[in-house]
Amino acid sequence: MSLQQFADEVFADGKKRGKTLIIGTIQSEIKLDYESKGFFLESEEVVIDDGTLLKYKVNTKEKKEAVIDKSRFAEVVEVVNNPAHIYEDTNQRDIVYVGTRDYATGKVLKIVIHPNYKKKGKVFNYAKSIGVVNEREMNHPQFRIIK
């Protein structure tokens, strides 16, 4: 099942059922960066769940054009598997990587992935949020570029 099909199913149903979908794998640059810090990934797979998608069914940031268009979820998979850039968010307690890809003029699609995220006894590289941000925001000092 594609992410777009998964999203369409989740939006039609509108209920959180705890379903997950594998959408890609962690990039080698991230693994090398982690290993250099003595941190090892328990899995290479990146997953998203229905709860993450439901956040975007009705979202207050839509008026600011900060939410992904519901017909463009396939681009999330592209970003995860072939990001233009990868960053570390240095403000988070956990290391959080952000992949960006051109989305619209001056805007990029940002996917925040929490590595080794523990949820209900399982460990995932969890795509926890998706957003559309101004490209210049990725130059903020809180983001350390990895790739």
N, CA and C atoms as a LAMMPS dump frame, in Angstrom:
ITEM: TIMESTEP
0
ITEM: NUMBER OF ATOMS
441
ITEM: BOX BOUNDS ff ff ff
-5.0000000000000000e+02 5.0000000000000000e+02
-5.0000000000000000e+02 5.0000000000000000e+02
-5.0000000000000000e+02 5.0000000000000000e+02
ITEM: ATOMS id mol type element x y z
1 1 1 N 0.85 -1.18 0
2 1 2 C 0 0 0
3 1 3 C 0.892 1.239 0
4 2 1 N 0.55 2.203 -0.831
5 2 2 C 1.313 3.448 -0.87
6 2 3 C 0.899 4.352 0.294
7 3 1 N 1.739 5.342 0.595
8 3 2 C 1.395 6.286 1.66
9 3 3 C 0.148 7.079 1.296
10 4 1 N -0.016 7.431 0.015
11 4 2 C -1.208 8.179 -0.391
12 4 3 C -2.466 7.344 -0.163
13 5 1 N -2.411 6.05 -0.492
14 5 2 C -3.563 5.173 -0.251
15 5 3 C -3.839 5.048 1.241
16 6 1 N -2.768 4.904 2.031
17 6 2 C -2.896 4.812 3.484
18 6 3 C -3.535 6.083 4.038
19 7 1 N -3.056 7.241 3.577
20 7 2 C -3.603 8.524 4.036
21 7 3 C -5.068 8.663 3.65
22 8 1 N -5.395 8.315 2.406
23 8 2 C -6.789 8.414 1.962
24 8 3 C -7.698 7.532 2.817
25 9 1 N -7.223 6.319 3.139
26 9 2 C -7.989 5.392 3.978
27 9 3 C -8.171 5.959 5.39
28 10 1 N -7.113 6.52 5.945
29 10 2 C -7.174 7.091 7.295
30 10 3 C -8.119 8.285 7.326
31 11 1 N -8.031 9.165 6.313
32 11 2 C -8.902 10.348 6.286
33 11 3 C -10.359 9.965 6.083
34 12 1 N -10.615 8.945 5.27
35 12 2 C -11.999 8.51 5.034
36 12 3 C -12.606 7.937 6.302
37 13 1 N -11.814 7.167 7.025
38 13 2 C -12.279 6.519 8.246
39 13 3 C -12.304 7.523 9.402
40 14 1 N -11.241 8.331 9.488
41 14 2 C -11.151 9.351 10.54
42 14 3 C -10.888 8.825 11.929
43 15 1 N -10.53 7.544 12.043
44 15 2 C -10.309 6.947 13.359
45 15 3 C -8.888 6.418 13.487
46 16 1 N -8.319 6.652 14.65
47 16 2 C -6.992 6.124 14.945
48 16 3 C -7.142 4.652 15.337
49 17 1 N -6.442 3.787 14.618
50 17 2 C -6.522 2.35 14.876
51 17 3 C -5.161 1.741 15.207
52 18 1 N -4.137 2.573 15.272
53 18 2 C -2.804 2.071 15.596
54 18 3 C -2.094 1.409 14.425
55 19 1 N -2.549 1.668 13.208
56 19 2 C -1.913 1.092 12.032
57 19 3 C -0.641 1.864 11.686
58 20 1 N 0.367 1.142 11.212
59 20 2 C 1.606 1.778 10.765
60 20 3 C 1.919 1.337 9.341
61 21 1 N 2.754 2.128 8.68
62 21 2 C 3.184 1.823 7.322
63 21 3 C 4.663 2.152 7.212
64 22 1 N 5.438 1.224 6.666
65 22 2 C 6.858 1.487 6.409
66 22 3 C 6.941 2.375 5.18
67 23 1 N 7.641 3.519 5.315
68 23 2 C 7.719 4.461 4.199
69 23 3 C 9.139 4.64 3.667
70 24 1 N 10.109 3.977 4.273
71 24 2 C 11.469 4.1 3.763
72 24 3 C 12.492 3.611 4.752
73 25 1 N 13.733 3.99 4.49
74 25 2 C 14.836 3.62 5.377
75 25 3 C 15.672 4.85 5.704
76 26 1 N 16.34 4.764 6.844
77 26 2 C 17.216 5.844 7.297
78 26 3 C 18.414 5.952 6.35
79 27 1 N 18.786 7.15 5.999
80 27 2 C 19.904 7.4 5.102
81 27 3 C 21.242 7.031 5.757
82 28 1 N 22.199 6.621 4.94
83 28 2 C 23.508 6.192 5.449
84 28 3 C 24.232 7.321 6.187
85 29 1 N 24.039 8.564 5.753
86 29 2 C 24.68 9.699 6.431
87 29 3 C 24.232 9.799 7.882
88 30 1 N 22.975 9.491 8.136
89 30 2 C 22.445 9.545 9.489
90 30 3 C 23.071 8.431 10.328
91 31 1 N 23.119 7.221 9.765
92 31 2 C 23.711 6.096 10.498
93 31 3 C 25.161 6.404 10.865
94 32 1 N 25.935 6.937 9.928
95 32 2 C 27.339 7.265 10.203
96 32 3 C 27.463 8.36 11.261
97 33 1 N 26.583 9.364 11.175
98 33 2 C 26.595 10.447 12.158
99 33 3 C 26.277 9.907 13.547
100 34 1 N 25.264 9.053 13.634
101 34 2 C 24.9 8.442 14.916
102 34 3 C 26.044 7.616 15.478
103 35 1 N 26.617 6.76 14.632
104 35 2 C 27.689 5.888 15.089
105 35 3 C 28.886 6.684 15.589
106 36 1 N 29.149 7.83 14.975
107 36 2 C 30.267 8.665 15.433
108 36 3 C 30.009 9.224 16.829
109 37 1 N 28.737 9.252 17.252
110 37 2 C 28.365 9.733 18.585
111 37 3 C 28.122 8.574 19.55
112 38 1 N 28.36 7.331 19.079
113 38 2 C 28.154 6.162 19.926
114 38 3 C 26.695 5.765 20.071
115 39 1 N 25.857 6.182 19.132
116 39 2 C 24.43 5.881 19.164
117 39 3 C 24.112 4.994 17.967
118 40 1 N 23.448 3.891 18.197
119 40 2 C 23.176 2.954 17.126
120 40 3 C 21.674 2.782 16.936
121 41 1 N 21.263 2.739 15.683
122 41 2 C 19.855 2.544 15.353
123 41 3 C 19.472 1.093 15.533
124 42 1 N 18.328 0.863 16.116
125 42 2 C 17.837 -0.498 16.305
126 42 3 C 17.168 -1.022 15.044
127 43 1 N 16.827 -0.132 14.126
128 43 2 C 16.177 -0.499 12.869
129 43 3 C 16.561 0.534 11.821
130 44 1 N 16.515 0.157 10.568
131 44 2 C 16.749 1.114 9.488
132 44 3 C 15.439 1.629 8.909
133 45 1 N 14.335 0.955 9.208
134 45 2 C 13.045 1.311 8.628
135 45 3 C 12.467 2.583 9.249
136 46 1 N 11.816 3.37 8.402
137 46 2 C 11.087 4.555 8.844
138 46 3 C 9.607 4.24 8.696
139 47 1 N 8.846 4.477 9.763
140 47 2 C 7.405 4.206 9.728
141 47 3 C 6.619 5.472 10.039
142 48 1 N 5.389 5.46 9.583
143 48 2 C 4.433 6.51 9.926
144 48 3 C 3.185 5.781 10.4
145 49 1 N 2.446 6.414 11.297
146 49 2 C 1.22 5.758 11.76
147 49 3 C -0.004 6.602 11.449
148 50 1 N -1.163 5.993 11.626
149 50 2 C -2.407 6.684 11.313
150 50 3 C -2.623 7.899 12.207
151 51 1 N -2.113 7.86 13.433
152 51 2 C -2.246 9 14.335
153 51 3 C -1.525 10.236 13.817
154 52 1 N -0.341 10.034 13.239
155 52 2 C 0.399 11.151 12.648
156 52 3 C -0.398 11.749 11.5
157 53 1 N -0.944 10.905 10.653
158 53 2 C -1.715 11.402 9.508
159 53 3 C -2.984 12.119 9.948
160 54 1 N -3.641 11.613 10.98
161 54 2 C -4.893 12.24 11.434
162 54 3 C -4.688 13.67 11.927
163 55 1 N -3.463 13.986 12.354
164 55 2 C -3.188 15.367 12.766
165 55 3 C -3.423 16.336 11.614
166 56 1 N -3.346 15.832 10.387
167 56 2 C -3.446 16.699 9.215
168 56 3 C -4.815 16.676 8.564
169 57 1 N -5.748 15.925 9.129
170 57 2 C -7.108 15.91 8.584
171 57 3 C -7.729 17.297 8.736
172 58 1 N -7.635 17.847 9.922
173 58 2 C -8.049 19.221 10.191
174 58 3 C -6.916 19.837 10.991
175 59 1 N -6.26 20.822 10.424
176 59 2 C -5.085 21.384 11.078
177 59 3 C -5.16 22.903 11.043
178 60 1 N -4.92 23.522 12.177
179 60 2 C -5.016 24.979 12.278
180 60 3 C -3.933 25.687 11.474
181 61 1 N -2.858 24.995 11.121
182 61 2 C -1.787 25.629 10.35
183 61 3 C -2.1 25.708 8.859
184 62 1 N -3.235 25.135 8.435
185 62 2 C -3.59 25.164 7.008
186 62 3 C -3.704 26.592 6.487
187 63 1 N -4.22 27.491 7.295
188 63 2 C -4.374 28.875 6.862
189 63 3 C -3.025 29.52 6.583
190 64 1 N -1.985 29.063 7.273
191 64 2 C -0.629 29.593 7.071
192 64 3 C 0.09 28.863 5.934
193 65 1 N -0.597 27.934 5.279
194 65 2 C -0.013 27.105 4.228
195 65 3 C 1.195 26.336 4.739
196 66 1 N 1.129 25.875 5.992
197 66 2 C 2.222 25.124 6.617
198 66 3 C 1.923 23.63 6.663
199 67 1 N 0.806 23.215 6.072
200 67 2 C 0.387 21.813 6.107
201 67 3 C 0.452 21.246 4.7
202 68 1 N 0.92 20.021 4.6
203 68 2 C 0.988 19.348 3.311
204 68 3 C -0.402 19.181 2.722
205 69 1 N -0.509 19.403 1.433
206 69 2 C -1.769 19.161 0.742
207 69 3 C -2.094 17.671 0.832
208 70 1 N -3.32 17.343 1.127
209 70 2 C -3.718 15.942 1.355
210 70 3 C -3.519 15.048 0.136
211 71 1 N -3.346 15.628 -1.029
212 71 2 C -3.128 14.833 -2.239
213 71 3 C -1.64 14.629 -2.535
214 72 1 N -0.761 15.138 -1.657
215 72 2 C 0.674 15.098 -1.949
216 72 3 C 1.476 14.234 -0.969
217 73 1 N 0.819 13.277 -0.311
218 73 2 C 1.531 12.45 0.661
219 73 3 C 2.591 11.557 0.024
220 74 1 N 2.501 11.263 -1.251
221 74 2 C 3.536 10.464 -1.923
222 74 3 C 4.889 11.164 -1.84
223 75 1 N 4.884 12.488 -1.761
224 75 2 C 6.131 13.246 -1.668
225 75 3 C 6.855 13.008 -0.345
226 76 1 N 6.119 12.62 0.685
227 76 2 C 6.739 12.3 1.971
228 76 3 C 7.698 11.131 1.793
229 77 1 N 7.264 10.127 1.061
230 77 2 C 8.102 8.951 0.808
231 77 3 C 9.35 9.366 0.038
232 78 1 N 9.2 10.269 -0.937
233 78 2 C 10.341 10.76 -1.7
234 78 3 C 11.349 11.466 -0.793
235 79 1 N 10.852 12.281 0.123
236 79 2 C 11.74 13.006 1.032
237 79 3 C 12.49 12.042 1.95
238 80 1 N 11.787 11.062 2.486
239 80 2 C 12.413 10.105 3.391
240 80 3 C 13.513 9.32 2.671
241 81 1 N 13.264 8.918 1.446
242 81 2 C 14.189 8.06 0.73
243 81 3 C 15.226 8.797 -0.105
244 82 1 N 14.973 10.062 -0.418
245 82 2 C 15.917 10.83 -1.223
246 82 3 C 15.832 12.311 -0.852
247 83 1 N 16.21 12.648 0.383
248 83 2 C 16.095 14.045 0.822
249 83 3 C 17.127 14.946 0.153
250 84 1 N 16.746 16.188 -0.058
251 84 2 C 17.696 17.175 -0.571
252 84 3 C 18.726 17.488 0.502
253 85 1 N 18.291 17.535 1.751
254 85 2 C 19.164 17.83 2.891
255 85 3 C 18.696 17.037 4.106
256 86 1 N 19.624 16.8 5
257 86 2 C 19.289 16.17 6.275
258 86 3 C 19.92 17.024 7.365
259 87 1 N 19.158 17.298 8.405
260 87 2 C 19.613 18.136 9.509
261 87 3 C 19.431 17.407 10.838
262 88 1 N 20.151 17.868 11.821
263 88 2 C 19.891 17.47 13.199
264 88 3 C 19.277 18.682 13.883
265 89 1 N 18.176 18.485 14.57
266 89 2 C 17.562 19.556 15.342
267 89 3 C 18.219 19.539 16.711
268 90 1 N 19.087 20.488 16.976
269 90 2 C 19.87 20.495 18.211
270 90 3 C 19.077 20.967 19.426
271 91 1 N 17.85 21.438 19.232
272 91 2 C 17.028 21.885 20.358
273 91 3 C 16.256 20.747 21.021
274 92 1 N 16.204 19.602 20.386
275 92 2 C 15.436 18.481 20.921
276 92 3 C 16.273 17.66 21.89
277 93 1 N 15.625 17.064 22.863
278 93 2 C 16.312 16.161 23.788
279 93 3 C 16.845 14.96 23.019
280 94 1 N 16.013 14.407 22.154
281 94 2 C 16.439 13.328 21.276
282 94 3 C 16.996 13.941 20
283 95 1 N 17.792 13.158 19.299
284 95 2 C 18.266 13.648 18.009
285 95 3 C 17.115 13.501 17.025
286 96 1 N 16.81 14.578 16.318
287 96 2 C 15.709 14.591 15.368
288 96 3 C 16.266 15.013 14.024
289 97 1 N 15.998 14.22 13.001
290 97 2 C 16.463 14.557 11.666
291 97 3 C 15.321 15.106 10.832
292 98 1 N 15.649 16.061 9.998
293 98 2 C 14.666 16.74 9.177
294 98 3 C 15.117 16.643 7.729
295 99 1 N 14.29 16.048 6.894
296 99 2 C 14.602 16.003 5.468
297 99 3 C 13.8 17.065 4.758
298 100 1 N 14.401 17.72 3.784
299 100 2 C 13.671 18.75 3.047
300 100 3 C 13.726 18.452 1.559
301 101 1 N 12.745 18.959 0.874
302 101 2 C 12.655 18.803 -0.579
303 101 3 C 11.816 19.975 -1.072
304 102 1 N 12.128 20.484 -2.269
305 102 2 C 11.339 21.591 -2.8
306 102 3 C 9.863 21.218 -2.829
307 103 1 N 9.03 22.113 -2.336
308 103 2 C 7.591 21.863 -2.27
309 103 3 C 6.835 22.898 -3.107
310 104 1 N 7.192 24.144 -2.93
311 104 2 C 6.611 25.257 -3.678
312 104 3 C 7.657 26.366 -3.659
313 105 1 N 7.419 27.436 -4.353
314 105 2 C 8.389 28.519 -4.416
315 105 3 C 8.726 29.012 -3.017
316 106 1 N 10 28.856 -2.642
317 106 2 C 10.459 29.314 -1.34
318 106 3 C 10.071 28.428 -0.169
319 107 1 N 9.392 27.315 -0.444
320 107 2 C 8.929 26.426 0.634
321 107 3 C 9.509 25.021 0.431
322 108 1 N 9.701 24.319 1.541
323 108 2 C 10.186 22.945 1.495
324 108 3 C 9.293 22.059 2.346
325 109 1 N 9.273 20.792 1.99
326 109 2 C 8.542 19.795 2.756
327 109 3 C 9.497 19.241 3.798
328 110 1 N 9.091 19.281 5.049
329 110 2 C 9.944 18.878 6.164
330 110 3 C 9.311 17.692 6.87
331 111 1 N 10.097 16.632 7.04
332 111 2 C 9.64 15.436 7.745
333 111 3 C 10.533 15.272 8.958
334 112 1 N 9.964 15.248 10.129
335 112 2 C 10.74 15.064 11.351
336 112 3 C 10.674 13.59 11.732
337 113 1 N 11.841 12.966 11.822
338 113 2 C 11.931 11.543 12.134
339 113 3 C 12.623 11.381 13.477
340 114 1 N 11.957 10.709 14.387
341 114 2 C 12.541 10.415 15.692
342 114 3 C 13.142 9.009 15.637
343 115 1 N 14.464 8.905 15.666
344 115 2 C 15.083 7.578 15.621
345 115 3 C 14.92 6.83 16.935
346 116 1 N 14.84 5.516 16.839
347 116 2 C 14.706 4.643 18.009
348 116 3 C 13.574 5.104 18.939
349 117 1 N 12.469 5.512 18.352
350 117 2 C 11.308 5.982 19.105
351 117 3 C 10.579 4.773 19.682
352 118 1 N 10.32 4.811 20.973
353 118 2 C 9.651 3.691 21.64
354 118 3 C 8.161 3.986 21.775
355 119 1 N 7.358 3.039 21.29
356 119 2 C 5.912 3.203 21.354
357 119 3 C 5.278 1.822 21.495
358 120 1 N 4.534 1.643 22.557
359 120 2 C 3.836 0.38 22.821
360 120 3 C 4.779 -0.821 22.746
361 121 1 N 5.949 -0.683 23.344
362 121 2 C 6.89 -1.791 23.421
363 121 3 C 7.682 -2.056 22.153
364 122 1 N 7.479 -1.26 21.118
365 122 2 C 8.22 -1.424 19.869
366 122 3 C 9.118 -0.215 19.657
367 123 1 N 10.168 -0.421 18.877
368 123 2 C 11.099 0.664 18.57
369 123 3 C 11.067 0.924 17.073
370 124 1 N 10.86 2.185 16.706
371 124 2 C 10.76 2.599 15.31
372 124 3 C 11.651 3.803 15.064
373 125 1 N 11.942 4.058 13.809
374 125 2 C 12.37 5.371 13.343
375 125 3 C 11.067 5.982 12.854
376 126 1 N 10.536 6.872 13.645
377 126 2 C 9.141 7.287 13.56
378 126 3 C 8.994 8.655 12.909
379 127 1 N 8.314 8.698 11.775
380 127 2 C 7.989 9.969 11.129
381 127 3 C 6.854 10.59 11.942
382 128 1 N 7.227 11.509 12.805
383 128 2 C 6.277 12.035 13.784
384 128 3 C 5.551 13.289 13.318
385 129 1 N 6.192 14.04 12.411
386 129 2 C 5.485 15.223 11.91
387 129 3 C 5.924 15.55 10.491
388 130 1 N 5.017 16.212 9.794
389 130 2 C 5.208 16.608 8.403
390 130 3 C 4.794 18.069 8.333
391 131 1 N 5.587 18.883 7.674
392 131 2 C 5.212 20.284 7.573
393 131 3 C 5.77 20.927 6.326
394 132 1 N 5.226 22.063 5.996
395 132 2 C 5.707 22.88 4.898
396 132 3 C 6.226 24.161 5.533
397 133 1 N 7.519 24.437 5.335
398 133 2 C 8.134 25.599 5.965
399 133 3 C 8.862 26.433 4.924
400 134 1 N 9.09 27.7 5.266
401 134 2 C 9.898 28.558 4.416
402 134 3 C 11.319 28.009 4.392
403 135 1 N 11.896 27.936 3.215
404 135 2 C 13.233 27.357 3.045
405 135 3 C 14.258 28.028 3.953
406 136 1 N 14.139 29.322 4.145
407 136 2 C 15.123 30.052 4.961
408 136 3 C 15.089 29.623 6.434
409 137 1 N 13.966 29.049 6.89
410 137 2 C 13.878 28.582 8.279
411 137 3 C 14.866 27.451 8.563
412 138 1 N 15.262 26.728 7.531
413 138 2 C 16.198 25.621 7.717
414 138 3 C 17.622 26.128 7.937
415 139 1 N 17.841 27.444 7.791
416 139 2 C 19.148 28.044 8.073
417 139 3 C 19.28 28.468 9.532
418 140 1 N 18.248 28.224 10.337
419 140 2 C 18.261 28.594 11.751
420 140 3 C 19.383 27.841 12.461
421 141 1 N 20.027 28.489 13.442
422 141 2 C 21.134 27.824 14.158
423 141 3 C 20.758 26.512 14.864
424 142 1 N 19.473 26.279 15.099
425 142 2 C 19.088 25.037 15.769
426 142 3 C 19.295 23.824 14.868
427 143 1 N 19.434 24.035 13.55
428 143 2 C 19.603 22.928 12.611
429 143 3 C 21.07 22.786 12.211
430 144 1 N 21.633 21.619 12.486
431 144 2 C 22.989 21.287 12.067
432 144 3 C 22.88 20.398 10.841
433 145 1 N 23.495 20.813 9.752
434 145 2 C 23.366 20.046 8.508
435 145 3 C 24.232 18.786 8.567
436 146 1 N 23.638 17.694 8.142
437 146 2 C 24.349 16.404 8.043
438 146 3 C 24.641 16.125 6.576
439 147 1 N 23.669 16.423 5.735
440 147 2 C 23.834 16.215 4.287
441 147 3 C 23.261 17.412 3.547
